[in-house]
Amino acid sequence: MRSRSPATVALACGLVLSIVVAPVAAAPVATGHGGAVATISEQASQSALAILNGGGNAIDAAVAAAATLGVTDPFSCGIGGGGFMVIYLARDGRVITIDHRETAPGKAGPTLFQQAGKPLDFETAVASGAAVGVPGTVRGWHEALERYGSMRFAQVLAPAIAVADKGFKVNATFNGLIEQNVAKFRQFTPTSELYLHDGKAIPTGTLLRNPGMARAYREIASGGVKAFYEGPMARAIVDAVNRPPVAKGFNVRAGAMTSADLANYEARIRPALRSTYRGYELYGMPLPSSGGATVAHALNILEGYDLKSMPRARAEHLYIEASRLAFADRNAYLADPEYIDAPLAGLLSKDFAATRRALIPMKTAAPGAVAAGDPYAFQDDPSVPLRPPVRASIKMAPENAHTTHLTVSDKDGNVVAYTFTIESWGGSGIVVPGYGFLLNNELTDFDVTSPHPNIPEAGKRPRSSMAPTIALKDGKPAFSVGSPGGSTIITTVLQTIVNYVDFGMPMDKAVNAPRISQRNAPETSIEPGFAGSTQARALAGFGQRWESHAEEIGAANALVFNADGTVTAVSEGKRHGVGTALVQQRGH
Ligand code: GLU
């Protein structure tokens, strides 16, 4: 275990936050009183704790942690991307969400990722200006702080600025992510300058400073949200998208973003998507993320079984099949609600779930992908004649693990569950010259072949899978959970809830258990070491089949509000390095 020496946190604009970061051991689980935080980065969790100790609330601390993750986990997230924040406001007793998903620029259209009528190769589409959506993160943070926070940008960005200035040691995970992206990064000069050395990944142990990132945060700290969306930084973003800063000999597709696209970007405050499961009220992300709805739909299907009294393998078989059916419906119907009237009321009704449950054989896996159901019959007005044609989702590539999730609570009972991303590892690969942050490739989350609700359109937000979730019991926060991982986010959140609520695992065991992800494919995704295990063999008895390629799935972070008034923060014990859970006052 590592420990930190006391340190004060210097603020931008010459202020000094008059708190001392107490020496605390970094560990993936912590229980105690006051506020709590769990993130995948030690520095990010420390930033959140410093803000809580300095009098900030959970919203302030969440932004501080997120800004620090933008420095220490820049291939997963940052101000070049977007995200979804779910907030439980203790004083008001309500849950709101801040959708700051990237939007397609005004000139984008359905053929964005087609060439001569055919879908583009995925890697070509990703490493391009054309893949970049108008970033939403800074606007999202601004809304969070202005409406629900107690601090200003200058205060909450200070810890991240300190990390970007002083630098941090590149660890094996960070180095491995650059290794995976060398081919993408070397196409762009500012990216190679930051993350490559002689064309190779900067080695583990390097002290990495990011003065450009510090500059970007300083400009936001002093100029506010406008510094990102309207000033020189906005011009640098538009230039980088429309004339990507390619190294000699490379040529990538340019985007068509305008200054107006950036200046007009708006975050949306949306009511959380509410569902119920075995006495819990779940508050998740509404559209354009499919996360909340798909988790809720799968749980509605599972609620009809007494999972806890079944043999574990049968219960896991049902979890896999419920997820398969929920994904069939998600893939067919869900997209940006400002463009598509998705049949959500029907999809989320317990009666529709019952019709889907009736299709699950108790003893055998479905032979492959299953068809979408008909939620329209369960809408309030089932006579609505306009129904989009049902088409399977056609994505350019399977989505896998990227993105980051963090969760924070404070002494007053506010809770934040926040997932944000730049889409693929390393996003588009384009670092904005002079500003040290990577631009997203979020637009590759659109489907590529129309008609489909999720095709690219001007101003539209691509459908997401992000599923930050806050659960209440008897009107009080019970737990929060979320994860990165593309469409596996949904199954990680779903499986963690089933592990915790149905199988009665403590949250750290629920998080660390092997992940199994079925997303309406013939085979189920698994993690290294799972194939051949007792658990896998038992599931094979139900005809469950695994993908041959095994890969780490997700990196969850959670909070549990215990009956004795303490809070337990939980991060990953082994995935994506080791996460860091902290509480303000340790102990029971
Ligand atoms: N773009 C993904 C989504 O919004 C998140 C990125 C990832 O985790 O792959 O669902």
Residues whose N, C-alpha, C, O or C-beta is under 5 A from the ligand:
A	BS01	LIG	E399 N400 A401 H402 T403 T421 E423 D445 R463 S464 S465 M466 P484 G485 G486
